[in-house]
Amino acid sequence: MAATHPDVLALRRRFGIPADDGEALFLSRLYPGGPQSADVSLVGPFMGAPQAAMLMETLAAWGVRRIVFLGWCGALASSVKSGDVIVPQGAFADEGTSPAYGCESLRVAPASPAFQSQLSTHLRQNGLTCQEGWIWTTDAVFRETTSKVRHYQSLGALAVEMELSALYSVSRHCGIELGAVLMVSDELSSFKWRPGFKSERFQATRAAVCEAIGTYVERSTS
């Protein structure tokens, strides 16, 4: 599951999936595996907890039991910069979807930490430096106010994004193993937005992460 259109394109090419093979899945697209990856499907793009949850629960109903999620995030910690890679240890749920899936706490940890650890090890073996920590998930992107940023910084959140806590909640509810990788696309740690989407470092990180995920998925399904 790739949240952004650029990563969907990169992964589609990496898996050898033809451009015209996608099928509509709500507001997203489902790309069945191509000649190089018959056992792999790609879903995306999508935005926000509700859409991510709809997609994951649909995939679960179709029998999917293992998912890698790739998304972008904004740095909250001063030690995190655009172009960094984060392998989350959990997410702070500041969205309305998780309670519908039995989440009764602000903190949502991965249901499959062993899978997450395995994914982290693979990324490092492929030359990527990964930070590990907690993430703030919110649906209200324009309400990432100074007070909210300070609050989640005080809880130790490394970054903010829009889907992860809901995906963790749904994966627990549906019995899905979920591994997640986030790439830092911008920074909010200084309370002034610093976009890094077009930086050479971020673009190089995207290419390296997509390649590493392609290698990981192929090894896991061979």
N, C-alpha and C positions, 0 to 999 in steps of 0.2 A: 504494500500500500504506500504510494508516494503522494504526498499532499500537494506538491507543486507541479505545474505543467512542465517546466524545464527538466525536472527529474524524471517525470513520466517519459518524456522524449528520450532522455539519455538511457534509461533502463530498457525502454522498448528496443532501442538500437543494440544495446548490450546483449539482450536475450535473442536478438534476431527476429523480433516480432514485426511483421509487415504493418505499415501505417494504416491500411484499410481493414485490419482484422478486429478493430475495437467494436464493442457492442455497448449501447447505452445502458447505464446502471444508475438510476435516479438522475442526478445532475452530473454524474461522473461517467467514466468509461471503464469497461472490463476488457482487457486484452488477453485472450487465451495464449498459452505458450506457443512459440514458433518452432521451427525445425531444430534449433539449437537447444531448446528448453521445453520439451513437451510436457513436463510435469510442473511447470511454473506458470502462474497467471499474474498479471499486473493490473492493479486498480488505481485510478486517480485521474485527474486531480480532485481535491475536495477541500473544504474549509470549514472549520468549527466542529465542536463536539457533536451536535445533533446529526450532521451529515456523516461524520466519521462513524458514529454508532450505528446508523442505518446500514451503512455499507458492511461493517464488520458482522452485524447480526445476520444479514442476508448471506454473507459468505459462510458463516457458521451453519446456517440452515442447509446450505449446499454441500456441507461436509468438510469444509476447510478447518484444519486443526493447528496450523502453524503459519504465522504471519510475521514478516519483517516490516516495520513502519519507518519511513524516511520522511523527515520534516525539517523545516527551518525554524529558528528561534531568535529572540532578541536577548542580548546579554544583560543581566542584572548585576552580576558580580564584577568588580573592577578587574579581576584576574582573567576574565573571559573576554575575548576579542573576536571581531568578525573574521571568519575563516577557521575558527576553532571547531572541534568536534566534541559533542557531549553524548555519552552513553548514560541515560538517566537511571537513577536508583529508585525513583518514585516521582509522584506529581502531587502538587497541592491543587485540589479540585475547587476552582472558583467558577464553575459552570453548572448549568441546571440539569444536565443529562445524567450524570453519575448516580444521583439518588434513585432514579428509576430502575437502576440495575443493582440496587442493594448497598450502595456505598453510603455509609452512615458517618464517615469521618472526613475531615479536611484532607488527610493524608491518604493517598492511594499508592500502594507499592505494587511492583510487578508481580503477576501471578506465577511467573516462570523465571526466577532470578538466575537459574543455571543457564538457561537459553541466553539471557542478557549477558552473562559473564562470558559465554562461549563466543558471542558476537563481538564483544569488546576485545577478546584475545585475538580474534581473526583480524580485526581492524589494525591492531598494533603490529601483528605479524606482517601486515602489508604496508608498514611504514607510516601509519597514521598515529598521531598523538591524541589520546582521548582523555577528556576530563569526565569524572563521574560525580553525580550529585542530584539534587532534587530540582524539579521544574515547576513553575507556576503556570497553570492552564486557565485561561479566561476566554469567554466568548465575546466580551465587550472590549474590542481592540482599542476603541477610542476612550475607554475609561481606565486606561493604564496611567492613572494619575500619580503625582509625586508621592502622595500619602500611601497609595497602594504599593508603589514600587518600594518605598521604604519599609513597609510592613513585610513584604515577601523577602526583601533583602535580610531583614532581621530574623526570618525563619531559615535562612541559609539557601534560598533559591538561587541557582546559577543563572537561570534564564526564564523567559516567558514565551508561551506559544498557545495554540488554540484547540488542540485535540487530545493530548496525551492522557490526561486523567480519565477522560471518558473511554478511551481505548483500553486502558488498564481495567476499568470497571466492567466493560462489556466482555473483555477476554476472560475475566474471572467468572462472570455469569454464564458464559457459553462454553467454558472449558477449552479455551484456545491458548496455545503458547504464543506469546508475543515478545518479540525483540524490537527495540526502538533505537534509532540513531538520529540525533539532531545536529544540524549544521548551523552555526551562528552567522546570521545574515546582517545583523545590525546591533547597535548598542544603546542601552538606556541607563547604564550604571551611573552616569554623571547627571542624570535628569534632563539631558538635552539629547534628542534623538540623533544618532549618527548612523546613517544607512551605509551598509557595506556590500549591497547586492551586486554592484558592478565592479568591485575591487578584484584585482588579479588573484589575490590570496583566496578569496571566497570562491571564485570560479575554479581555481586549481583544486581546492578542497572538494568541491562538488564532483568534479571529474574523478578524483581519486576514490571518494566514498562510493560513488555509483559503480566503479570498476570493482572495488573490494566486495561490495554487496553482491554483484554479479558472480564473482568467484565463489563467495560463501554459499549462495543459493545453489549453484551448480554442483558443488561438492556435497552439499546436504541431500541433493536429490539423485545423485548418481549411484 
